[in-house]
Amino acid sequence: MEKVRKFHNPVLADRAKELRRSPTKEEKKLWYDFLRGLPVHFCRQKVIGTYIVDFYCAEHALVIELDGAQHYEEAAEAYDRARDAYLASLGLTVLRYSNLEFSRNYQNICADILNHIGLE
């Protein structure tokens, strides 16, 4: 697996800080009620290359994305495909869940994440 590239990009770093300060309700729930308590380390709003991912676990080369409705517009879907391809080229697995799926299937999503990090 290629090492995740760390670029010093002050614009992205500032944006990531801003996103950490104002998470969506779904990001808040996933972080405070689940990811933060796991025995593996996750980062929130991590800059990887020229992208910011919602959650990142280096130990398991895993990215978790929670997608709002805007991600299902044609231009956003194309952007996400290119982004996912870039992340995959670094050896990362991207798990993508819609906010609607998250609200309806929270326990199943948590189980899927645990499965991907070998804890279930």
Beta strands, then each sheet from edge to edge (+ up, - down):
strand 1: 43-48
strand 2: 51-57
strand 3: 62-67
strand 4: 93-98
sheet 1: 1+ 2- 3+ 4+
end
